[in-house]
Amino acid sequence: MKSVLVVGGGPAGLVTAKTLLQYAGGTKYKVTVFEAADRVGGMWRSSPGEKGELCSPHMRTNLSRFTVAFPDLAWESVDLSDPATVSKSSEPPAMFPQAWQVGRYLETYAKKFLAAGTVIYNRRVTAADFSGNRDGSWNVTSVDQTTGEESQDSFDYLVVASGFFHRAGPKIRQTQMQHGSGKRIQHSTQFRDVASFSDDAGKVVVIGGGISGSEAAATAAFKISNAKHSPGQKPAWVDSKVYHVFDRPFYTLPRYLPQDPYNPAIQDFNLSPKFLPLDLILYNIGKRGGDGPITASIGQVPAEKAEKGHEFIRNLLGGDQRATGHMELVSKPDKLQYPAFTGVTDMYAEFVRDGIIVPVNGRVMNITQGASKNFSLEVTAQGPWANTDDSTSCLEDVVGVVEATGFQSHLEYLSAGVKQALDYDPQSHRVPFLLSHGSIFNEKVPNIAFVGFYEGPYWGVMSMQAKIVAQRWDYETSPNTSTEVLDTSAALSVRQAIKERRLDVPQFWMADYVGFVEEFARSAGLQRDDSTLGEGGPLFPSRFRDETEGGSDAALVICEVADILRRSEKEGLYAAAAAFRGMQGTWKVHRKVGSRLPSMPNGLFEGTAYFHPRNPTETIYSAEYLYIEDGTLTMDNGMKFPATRRYAYRYQEKNDTITAWFVEEDGLTVGDFFNKLEFYQPSNVEHGWMAKGHHWCNPDTYKSNCEFRFRGASLETFGITYEVSGPKKDYSHESWYSRAYPSAG
């Protein structure tokens, strides 16, 4: 048997170890995993209550649990009980799990598939050098993190699974730090709360767009909203604003997207589209079209394809984002020839529309601290996306900075000779080594392999990479490897394009998840399971498994996805989730009050409503708003009154339901139950999603009917009608909410 060292006990390392151990009935490889931490999980290993090394343990995944998983372990098989409780959780796993839950999944995976002693904990690799040719060995130096004892070991093969996003990216230049920056300048991996910056209000600046930048900005804005609109004492920093600096527009994708944003019958946006988790939309095989095998698209993006990408995303979102009031987020017509960038966040766009997040076009060139403890940031608008004639501006009175400046891989332990053979470029953070198609091999060092070592290492790709590694190193069954598989020219081309700052380089140069999974599956000899979903439908890891993997968990996941597709189509599953997300922000309210009692006149209310996001005040709910409306009620008799009311709106993922609650006299604390909205499909294309409710509030009865009209993923307008009857009540409320659009500037 050949010995293999896998460096890293995160998702890539665990699936590689499991795959090698099971390969050929366990007769080919003896596997050891060195993990520097005291548990498996990589960036996901934090528990509730901990800070987390690279992310908060409560951060939700951007992709659903069907994509954040391996084929042979269903999420239903994982105990997701909070460590503070004793009994096993009976709740179904969240569609978008929290980071600590992903860590629990990986712990379960390791216990199920890796024998005791396979993973050596608290063992950090400090040096690795390869001696000889193909039949040589790896000489590895490692240190016990607990005792400090150094060890020397030898292995036939080495798998780098220590993570592509292992370390924070480069820092912005700082000058005149008279008071020290302390913890007030943080990388996005360390940012958790606005309260960590300052007790005073001011500007919180997030530097960098895309995934981590938009998420950090939305997190900061949510912390401000939550502190301001939750019960308890209000800190001074709740009056802060978030300034988000980025040099290129990007689209913010919510976690639930419409399957059918357009309705051919009316040649316009579908008012009641069917919704699904975004990865079940984006990774749909049926959308690829064409004949023959699906192949992966890699590297630079042609103009025609880039334009189609912008069109596709704008159809999903319902527009080009100018409705937020900020052209900084809009790609101009002459820039649609370049690939679209995206972030995944449910709240960002509405925080921008409400002014809590202020987009700023440009690059931060310098952070300065003068006599004041606060910072001054020099922002230079440059490049083709600059939306201002002023080349340089300054952000003053900055109390805290979040640097979403990307990541760097940790590869210091590889020897200089190995790095040279792999064409290592320390200045190229996105393509540090020149690796073969799929970022796995380099023939100059045949006994090394990389798994999960590229931007966006989705779990299905890592699983396939591990299978290809096992097969290639088994020379008895795979003595020759084609030149194409080992060709590194694509990586070299991308590296050069990035250095030249070419505008046609995509956000992630290996982002074609569907293409890579399909290609790798063919290379590994795996057949996609089309027995339930047919030849189309969404692509996810459980649709691929080989004879070494039990089929029960994979079959369970496939059936669950099929049921979700059916319920989305027939029952309106996730319409409530999409509507609740869309309710965030500011609305104009027009309400008619129709009385059927002679003692009570009719009336008309005109005002403004606000749905303020805050943390759910009960753990069974996934999200919550404090609803506040203010305006003027004008009666038929000419009398006018200022009117205001407050409710709490809650979304519960378990039942996919929205409920409304009264609030107590403090205007913040949730009180008695008021109404529950049950969604159903409209009878024709001229209506949005419908919802109804019925509630008896002693001694009166409230019946509600609602309509939610969408434009792509965006909620354009909605209406709520109440019919109220009782011993002393007999009236109707018909309220319509329309977006309060700011002027784009």
C-alpha positions in Angstrom: 0.0 0.0 0.0 1.2 3.5 -0.8 1.2 6.1 2.1 -0.5 9.4 1.6 -0.4 12.5 3.7 -3.4 14.8 3.4 -2.7 18.3 4.8 -5.8 19.8 6.3 -9.0 18.4 7.9 -11.5 20.6 6.2 -14.0 19.5 3.6 -11.3 18.9 0.9 -9.1 16.9 3.3 -11.9 14.8 4.7 -13.4 13.8 1.3 -9.9 13.0 -0.1 -9.0 10.8 2.9 -12.3 9.0 2.7 -12.1 8.5 -1.1 -8.5 7.2 -1.0 -9.3 4.8 1.9 -12.3 3.3 0.1 -10.6 3.1 -3.3 -10.2 -0.4 -4.6 -11.7 -1.9 -1.4 -9.1 -0.1 0.8 -6.2 -2.0 -0.7 -4.3 0.8 -2.4 -3.7 3.7 0.1 -2.7 4.1 3.7 -3.9 7.7 4.6 -2.9 10.1 7.3 -4.5 13.5 7.8 -2.5 16.2 9.6 -4.9 18.9 11.0 -3.4 21.9 12.8 -6.5 22.5 14.9 -8.0 20.3 17.6 -11.0 19.3 15.5 -12.0 18.8 11.8 -13.9 21.3 9.8 -11.5 23.9 8.5 -13.1 27.3 8.4 -16.4 25.7 9.5 -15.2 24.2 12.8 -16.4 26.8 15.3 -19.1 26.1 17.8 -22.0 28.4 18.8 -20.7 31.0 21.2 -17.2 31.0 19.8 -15.8 33.8 17.6 -14.7 31.6 14.8 -11.3 31.8 13.0 -12.3 32.7 9.5 -16.1 33.3 9.9 -18.7 33.6 12.5 -20.2 30.3 13.6 -23.6 31.8 12.9 -22.8 32.9 9.3 -25.2 31.2 6.9 -24.0 29.4 3.8 -24.5 31.1 0.4 -25.5 27.8 -1.2 -28.2 25.3 0.0 -27.5 22.2 2.0 -27.9 20.2 -1.2 -24.7 21.7 -2.6 -22.9 22.1 0.7 -22.7 18.3 1.2 -21.1 15.1 0.0 -23.0 12.4 -1.9 -22.8 9.8 0.9 -24.0 11.8 3.9 -27.4 13.5 4.0 -28.0 16.4 6.3 -30.8 14.5 7.9 -28.2 12.0 9.3 -26.5 14.8 11.3 -27.4 15.7 14.9 -27.7 19.5 14.8 -28.5 20.0 18.5 -27.1 23.1 20.0 -24.2 22.1 22.4 -26.0 24.0 25.2 -29.0 21.5 25.0 -29.0 17.8 25.9 -31.7 16.4 23.7 -31.3 15.7 20.0 -32.8 18.4 17.8 -36.0 17.5 16.1 -35.9 20.5 13.8 -35.2 19.8 10.1 -31.9 21.2 8.9 -32.0 24.7 7.6 -31.9 25.2 3.8 -28.9 27.4 4.3 -27.1 26.0 7.3 -25.1 28.1 9.8 -21.3 27.7 9.8 -21.2 25.7 13.1 -23.8 23.3 11.6 -21.5 22.7 8.6 -18.8 22.0 11.1 -21.1 19.4 12.8 -21.8 17.9 9.4 -18.0 17.5 8.8 -17.5 16.0 12.3 -20.2 13.4 11.5 -18.6 12.7 8.1 -15.2 12.1 9.7 -16.7 9.8 12.4 -18.6 7.8 9.8 -15.9 7.3 7.2 -12.5 7.7 8.8 -11.1 5.2 11.3 -9.8 6.4 14.6 -6.2 7.6 14.3 -6.6 8.6 10.6 -6.7 12.3 11.6 -3.8 13.5 13.7 -5.0 16.7 15.5 -3.0 19.7 16.6 -0.3 18.7 14.0 0.9 21.6 11.9 3.0 20.9 8.8 6.1 23.2 8.7 8.1 21.7 5.8 7.5 19.3 3.0 10.1 18.4 0.3 10.0 15.7 -2.4 13.1 13.6 -3.0 13.7 11.6 -6.2 11.5 11.0 -9.2 8.1 9.4 -9.4 9.2 6.7 -7.1 10.6 9.1 -4.5 9.1 10.2 -1.3 7.9 13.3 0.6 9.9 14.2 3.7 7.5 16.1 6.0 8.3 18.1 9.1 5.4 18.8 11.5 5.0 20.3 15.0 2.6 19.2 17.7 0.7 22.4 18.5 0.2 21.3 22.1 3.6 20.1 23.1 5.8 21.9 20.6 7.4 18.5 19.7 8.7 18.3 16.1 8.3 15.1 14.0 9.8 13.8 10.8 7.8 11.5 8.6 8.0 10.1 5.1 5.1 9.6 2.6 4.7 8.4 -0.9 2.2 11.0 -1.8 1.1 14.5 -0.6 -2.3 16.0 -1.0 -2.6 19.8 -0.4 -6.0 20.3 1.2 -5.1 23.1 3.5 -7.5 25.6 1.9 -7.3 28.2 -0.8 -8.9 30.8 1.5 -6.6 30.1 4.4 -5.3 33.6 5.2 -6.6 37.2 4.9 -5.6 39.1 1.8 -3.3 42.1 1.6 -3.9 45.1 3.9 -4.5 48.7 2.8 -1.5 51.0 3.3 -1.7 52.8 6.7 0.0 56.1 7.7 0.2 58.3 10.7 -1.3 55.8 13.1 -0.8 58.0 16.1 -3.2 56.2 18.3 -2.8 52.7 16.8 -5.5 51.0 14.8 -6.0 48.3 17.3 -9.1 46.2 16.5 -10.7 49.1 14.6 -9.3 47.9 11.2 -10.4 44.3 10.7 -10.3 41.9 7.8 -13.7 40.6 6.8 -12.8 37.1 8.2 -12.6 38.7 11.7 -15.4 41.2 11.5 -18.4 40.3 13.7 -20.0 43.4 15.2 -20.1 47.2 14.7 -19.8 47.5 18.5 -16.1 46.3 18.3 -15.1 49.5 16.6 -16.2 52.4 18.7 -18.9 53.5 21.2 -19.5 56.5 19.1 -21.4 56.9 15.9 -19.6 57.5 12.7 -18.8 55.9 9.3 -18.0 52.2 9.1 -16.2 51.6 5.9 -16.1 48.2 4.1 -13.4 48.0 1.4 -14.0 45.5 -1.4 -17.0 44.3 -3.4 -18.3 40.9 -4.4 -19.0 38.1 -2.0 -17.2 39.0 1.2 -17.5 42.8 0.7 -21.3 42.8 0.2 -21.8 40.3 3.0 -19.7 42.4 5.4 -21.5 45.6 4.5 -24.9 43.9 4.9 -23.8 42.4 8.3 -22.7 45.8 9.6 -26.0 47.4 8.4 -28.0 44.6 10.0 -26.2 45.1 13.3 -27.1 48.8 13.3 -30.7 48.0 12.4 -31.0 45.3 15.0 -29.5 47.5 17.8 -31.8 50.4 16.9 -35.0 48.4 16.6 -34.7 45.7 19.3 -35.7 46.0 23.0 -33.0 47.3 25.3 -30.7 50.3 25.7 -29.6 51.9 22.5 -25.8 52.4 22.1 -24.6 55.6 20.4 -23.2 53.7 17.4 -26.7 52.8 16.2 -26.6 56.2 14.3 -23.6 55.0 12.3 -23.7 54.4 8.5 -21.9 51.9 6.4 -19.9 53.2 3.4 -19.1 50.4 1.0 -16.1 51.1 -1.3 -15.7 49.0 -4.5 -14.3 49.6 -7.9 -16.7 47.5 -10.0 -20.5 47.2 -9.9 -21.8 43.9 -8.7 -25.3 42.3 -8.5 -26.6 41.2 -5.1 -28.4 37.8 -5.4 -30.9 36.8 -2.7 -30.8 33.2 -1.5 -34.2 32.4 -3.1 -34.5 33.1 -6.9 -37.4 32.8 -9.3 -37.5 29.9 -11.7 -39.7 31.8 -14.2 -39.2 35.5 -13.8 -40.9 36.2 -17.2 -44.4 35.1 -18.2 -44.7 34.6 -22.0 -48.5 35.1 -21.8 -48.1 38.7 -20.8 -44.6 39.5 -22.2 -43.6 41.0 -18.9 -42.3 40.0 -15.5 -44.3 37.2 -13.9 -46.1 38.6 -10.9 -46.2 35.3 -9.1 -43.0 33.4 -10.1 -42.0 30.0 -8.5 -39.0 30.3 -6.1 -36.2 27.9 -5.3 -32.8 28.1 -3.4 -30.4 30.0 -5.7 -28.1 27.0 -6.4 -31.0 24.9 -7.6 -31.6 27.7 -10.1 -28.0 28.6 -11.1 -26.8 24.9 -11.4 -29.6 23.7 -13.6 -28.3 21.3 -16.3 -31.3 22.0 -18.5 -30.1 25.7 -18.9 -26.9 24.6 -20.6 -28.5 23.7 -23.9 -26.6 22.4 -26.9 -25.8 18.8 -27.9 -23.1 16.6 -26.6 -21.3 16.4 -23.3 -21.2 19.4 -21.0 -17.7 20.9 -20.7 -16.3 23.4 -18.3 -15.8 27.1 -19.3 -12.6 28.4 -17.8 -10.7 31.7 -17.9 -11.6 34.8 -19.7 -15.2 35.5 -20.8 -16.1 36.5 -24.4 -18.2 39.6 -24.8 -21.3 37.8 -26.1 -21.3 35.4 -23.2 -20.8 38.2 -20.7 -23.8 40.1 -22.1 -25.9 37.1 -21.8 -24.8 36.7 -18.2 -25.8 40.3 -17.4 -29.2 39.7 -19.0 -29.8 36.5 -17.1 -29.0 38.0 -13.8 -31.1 41.1 -14.4 -34.0 39.0 -15.4 -33.7 37.1 -12.1 -33.4 40.3 -10.0 -36.1 42.2 -11.9 -33.8 45.0 -13.1 -30.3 46.5 -13.2 -30.3 47.7 -9.6 -30.8 51.4 -10.4 -34.0 51.2 -8.3 -31.7 51.3 -5.2 -31.0 54.9 -6.1 -27.2 54.4 -6.6 -25.7 54.1 -10.1 -22.5 52.8 -8.5 -24.3 49.4 -8.5 -25.3 49.6 -12.2 -23.2 48.3 -15.1 -23.5 50.8 -17.9 -24.4 49.6 -21.4 -20.9 49.8 -22.7 -19.6 47.7 -19.8 -22.0 44.7 -20.4 -19.3 43.2 -22.6 -17.4 42.3 -19.4 -18.4 39.5 -17.0 -20.9 40.2 -14.3 -19.7 40.2 -10.6 -22.1 39.1 -7.9 -22.6 38.9 -4.1 -25.0 36.7 -2.2 -26.9 38.6 0.4 -30.6 39.0 1.3 -30.5 42.5 2.8 -27.9 44.5 1.0 -30.0 46.1 -1.7 -32.7 47.4 0.6 -30.1 48.8 3.1 -28.7 50.7 0.1 -32.2 52.0 -0.9 -32.8 53.1 2.7 -29.4 54.8 3.0 -27.9 52.7 5.8 -25.4 51.4 3.2 -23.8 54.1 1.0 -22.0 52.7 -2.1 -18.8 54.5 -3.0 -17.1 53.9 -6.4 -13.3 53.6 -6.3 -10.3 52.1 -4.5 -9.0 53.0 -1.0 -5.4 54.0 -1.5 -4.5 55.0 2.1 -5.8 55.0 5.6 -4.7 57.9 7.8 -5.2 58.7 11.4 -4.5 62.2 12.6 -5.0 63.9 15.9 -8.4 62.3 16.2 -8.7 58.6 16.9 -11.0 58.3 13.9 -9.6 57.5 10.4 -9.5 59.3 7.1 -9.6 57.2 3.9 -8.4 58.4 0.5 -10.6 57.0 -2.2 -9.5 57.1 -5.9 -12.1 56.6 -8.6 -10.3 54.9 -11.4 -10.9 52.5 -14.3 -13.8 52.1 -16.7 -16.4 51.8 -13.8 -15.7 55.2 -12.3 -19.0 57.1 -11.9 -17.5 60.4 -10.9 -15.3 63.1 -12.5 -13.5 63.6 -9.2 -10.5 61.3 -9.3 -9.9 61.5 -5.5 -12.2 62.0 -2.5 -11.9 61.5 1.2 -14.0 59.7 3.7 -13.7 61.4 7.1 -14.8 60.5 10.6 -14.4 56.8 10.0 -14.8 54.8 13.3 -14.0 51.4 11.8 -12.7 49.7 8.7 -13.5 46.2 7.3 -11.0 45.0 4.7 -12.8 42.6 2.4 -9.6 42.4 0.3 -9.6 38.7 -0.5 -7.5 35.8 0.7 -4.2 34.1 0.4 -3.4 30.5 0.5 -0.9 29.1 3.1 1.8 27.2 1.3 5.0 28.2 3.2 5.6 24.6 4.1 6.4 23.5 0.6 10.1 23.6 -0.2 11.6 26.2 -2.5 12.4 23.4 -5.0 8.8 22.2 -5.1 7.5 25.7 -5.4 9.8 26.4 -8.3 8.7 23.2 -10.1 5.1 24.2 -9.6 5.8 27.7 -11.1 5.0 29.4 -7.8 4.3 33.2 -8.1 3.9 34.8 -4.6 2.4 37.9 -6.2 -0.4 35.9 -7.9 -2.8 35.3 -5.1 -5.5 34.0 -7.4 -3.3 31.6 -9.4 -0.3 31.0 -7.1 0.7 27.7 -8.8 0.3 26.5 -12.4 -1.9 23.5 -12.1 -3.7 21.3 -14.7 -7.2 21.6 -15.9 -9.3 21.5 -12.7 -6.5 22.7 -10.5 -5.3 19.2 -9.4 -1.9 18.2 -10.8 1.4 19.4 -12.2 3.4 16.8 -14.0 6.7 18.3 -12.8 5.8 17.0 -9.3 3.8 13.8 -10.1 3.4 12.8 -6.4 1.5 15.9 -5.3 -2.2 16.7 -5.8 -4.4 19.6 -4.9 -8.0 19.3 -3.8 -10.3 22.3 -3.3 -7.4 24.6 -4.3 -9.1 27.2 -6.3 -11.7 30.0 -6.0 -15.1 28.6 -5.1 -14.2 25.0 -4.2 -17.8 23.7 -4.1 -18.1 20.3 -2.4 -19.2 18.4 -5.5 -16.1 19.4 -7.3 -13.9 18.5 -4.4 -15.5 15.0 -4.2 -14.8 14.5 -7.9 -11.2 15.8 -7.6 -10.5 13.2 -4.9 -11.7 10.4 -7.1 -9.5 11.5 -10.0 -6.5 11.7 -7.6 -7.2 8.1 -6.4 -7.4 6.8 -10.0 -4.4 8.7 -11.4 -2.1 7.5 -8.6 -3.2 3.9 -9.2 -0.8 3.2 -12.0 -2.0 -0.4 -12.3 -5.4 0.7 -13.6 -4.4 4.1 -14.9 -0.8 3.9 -16.2 -1.0 6.8 -18.6 -2.5 10.3 -18.2 -3.4 12.3 -21.3 -1.5 15.5 -22.1 -4.8 17.4 -21.9 -5.4 16.4 -18.3 -2.0 17.7 -17.3 -1.9 20.8 -19.4 -1.3 24.0 -17.3 -1.5 26.5 -20.2 -5.0 27.6 -19.1 -3.8 28.5 -15.7 -0.9 30.4 -17.1 -3.2 32.3 -19.5 -5.5 33.3 -16.6 -2.6 34.3 -14.4 -1.2 36.6 -17.1 -4.7 38.1 -17.8 -5.1 38.9 -14.1 -1.7 40.6 -13.9 -2.6 42.7 -16.9 -5.9 43.6 -15.2 -7.8 42.4 -18.2 -11.5 43.3 -17.8 -12.7 40.0 -19.3 -11.4 38.0 -16.4 -14.4 36.7 -14.4 -14.9 37.1 -10.6 -14.0 33.4 -10.2 -12.0 31.9 -13.0 -13.2 28.3 -12.2 -16.8 29.2 -11.4 -18.4 26.8 -13.9 -19.6 24.3 -11.3 -21.9 22.4 -13.6 -19.2 22.1 -16.3 -16.5 20.9 -13.9 -18.7 18.3 -12.2 -19.8 16.9 -15.5 -16.3 16.7 -16.9 -14.8 15.2 -13.7 -17.6 12.7 -13.5 -16.8 11.4 -17.0 -13.1 11.3 -16.2 -13.9 9.3 -13.0 -16.3 7.0 -14.8 -19.3 8.1 -12.8 -22.8 8.1 -14.2 -25.2 10.9 -13.2 -28.3 9.6 -11.5 -31.2 10.7 -13.7 -33.7 8.1 -12.5 -35.8 10.6 -10.5 -35.1 14.1 -12.0 -34.6 13.1 -15.6 -31.7 14.4 -17.7 -32.3 18.0 -16.6 -32.9 19.7 -13.3 -30.4 21.0 -10.7 -27.0 19.5 -10.3 -25.8 18.6 -6.8 -23.4 16.1 -5.3 -25.9 13.3 -4.5 -26.6 12.8 -8.2 -23.1 11.2 -8.5 -21.9 8.2 -6.5 -19.8 5.1 -7.2 -20.0 1.5 -6.0 -18.0 2.3 -2.8 -20.7 4.6 -1.5 -23.9 3.5 0.0 -26.9 4.7 -1.9 -29.4 5.3 0.8 -28.3 8.9 1.8 -27.9 10.0 -1.9 -31.3 8.5 -2.8 -32.8 10.3 0.2 -31.4 13.7 -1.0 -32.5 13.2 -4.6 -36.0 12.4 -3.5 -36.1 15.5 -1.2 -35.0 17.7 -4.0 -37.6 16.2 -6.3 -40.2 16.9 -3.7 -39.0 20.5 -3.3 -39.2 21.0 -7.0 -42.8 19.6 -7.0 -43.9 21.7 -4.1 -42.4 24.9 -5.5 -44.3 24.3 -8.7 -47.6 23.1 -7.3 -47.9 24.5 -3.7 -45.9 27.8 -3.9 -43.1 26.6 -1.6 -40.7 29.5 -0.7 -43.1 32.1 -2.0 -43.5 33.2 1.6 -39.7 33.3 2.1 -39.3 35.4 -1.0 -42.1 37.8 0.0 -40.8 38.2 3.5 -37.3 39.0 2.3 -38.8 41.5 -0.2 -40.8 43.3 2.5 -37.6 44.8 4.0 -37.3 48.6 3.7 -39.4 51.6 3.2 -42.9 51.7 1.5 -45.6 54.2 0.7 -48.9 53.2 2.2 -52.4 54.0 0.8 -55.2 52.6 2.9 -59.0 52.8 2.6 -61.1 52.3 5.7 -64.6 51.3 4.8 -67.1 51.3 7.7 -70.5 49.5 7.6 -71.6 51.1 10.9 -73.3 54.6 10.8 -71.4 55.6 13.9 -68.0 55.2 12.3 -67.1 57.3 9.1 -65.0 56.0 6.3 -61.4 57.1 6.0 -58.2 57.3 4.0 -54.7 56.8 5.4 -51.6 58.0 3.6 -48.2 57.4 5.1 -44.9 55.6 5.1 -44.2 52.1 6.4 -40.9 50.6 7.5 -39.9 47.0 7.8 -36.7 47.1 10.0 -34.7 43.8 10.2 -33.7 42.6 13.6 -32.7 39.4 15.3 -35.7 37.0 15.9 -36.8 37.4 19.5 -37.7 33.7 19.6 -35.4 31.0 18.3 -38.1 29.1 16.4 -38.2 32.0 13.9 -35.7 32.5 11.1 -36.1 36.2 10.5 -38.0 39.2 12.0 -39.0 42.8 11.2 -40.2 45.6 13.4 -42.9 47.2 11.4 -43.6 50.9 11.9 -46.0 53.1 10.0 -46.6 56.8 10.3 -49.1 59.0 8.4 -52.3 60.9 8.4 -55.8 59.5 8.6 -58.4 61.6 6.9 -62.1 60.9 7.6 -65.1 61.5 5.4 -66.2 64.2 7.7 -63.0 66.1 7.0 -61.3 65.4 10.3 -57.6 64.5 10.1 -55.5 62.7 12.7 -51.9 61.7 12.8 -51.8 57.9 13.0 -49.1 55.3 13.8 -49.0 51.6 14.5 -46.4 48.9 15.1 -46.3 45.2 14.6 -43.7 42.5 14.5 -43.5 40.3 11.4 -41.8 36.9 11.6 -40.8 34.3 9.1 -40.6 30.6 10.2 -38.6 28.4 7.8 -39.9 25.1 9.2 -43.4 25.9 8.0 -42.6 28.5 5.3 -45.0 30.9 7.0 -45.3 34.7 7.8 -47.0 35.8 11.0 -47.8 39.2 12.4 -47.8 40.1 16.1 -48.8 43.0 18.2 -46.1 44.9 20.1 -46.1 46.0 23.7 -46.3 49.5 25.0 -42.5 50.0 24.6 -43.1 49.7 20.8 -40.4 47.0 20.5 -41.3 43.9 22.4 -43.4 41.3 20.7 -46.8 40.8 22.2 -49.9 38.8 21.3 -50.4 36.9 18.0 -52.3 38.9 15.3 -52.3 37.1 12.0 -50.9 34.3 9.9 -50.5 34.4 6.1 -51.0 31.2 4.2 -49.8 31.5 0.6 -51.6 30.0 -2.5 -51.3 30.5 -6.2 -53.4 33.1 -8.0 -56.1 32.1 -10.4 -54.6 34.0 -13.3 -51.4 35.7 -14.5 -52.7 39.2 -13.7 -52.2 38.7 -10.0 -49.3 38.1 -7.7 -48.9 35.5 -5.0 -52.0 35.4 -2.8 -52.2 34.8 1.0 -55.1 34.5 3.4 -55.4 34.5 7.2 -58.1 34.1 9.8 -57.8 35.2 13.4 -60.3 35.5 16.3 -59.3 38.3 18.7 -61.9 38.2 21.4 -64.6 39.3 20.7 -63.8 40.1 17.1 -63.0 38.2 14.0 -60.3 39.2 11.5 -60.1 37.8 8.0 -57.2 38.8 5.7 -56.5 38.5 2.0 -53.1 39.6 0.6 -51.5 39.9 -2.8 -47.7 40.1 -3.4 -46.6 41.2 -6.8 -43.1 40.4 -7.9 -40.7 41.7 -10.5 -38.1 39.0 -10.7 -36.9 38.4 -7.2 -37.9 41.9 -6.1 -41.2 42.6 -4.4 -42.7 45.5 -6.3 -46.0 46.1 -4.5 -48.3 44.2 -2.1 -51.7 44.6 -0.6 -53.4 43.5 2.6 -57.2 43.6 3.1 -58.8 42.9 6.5 -62.5 42.2 7.0 -63.3 42.8 10.7 -66.5 41.9 12.4 -67.7 41.7 16.0 -70.2 43.0 18.4 -69.1 46.6 17.9 -67.0 46.3 14.7 -67.9 46.0 11.1 -65.4 47.5 8.7 -62.7 46.7 6.1 -59.1 47.8 5.7 -57.6 47.8 2.3 -53.9 48.7 2.3 -51.5 48.9 -0.7 -47.8 49.2 -0.3 -45.6 50.6 -3.1 -41.9 51.1 -3.1 -40.5 54.5 -2.0 -37.9 54.7 -4.8 -35.0 57.1 -4.2 -33.7 59.1 -7.2 -30.7 57.3 -8.8 -27.5 59.4 -8.5 
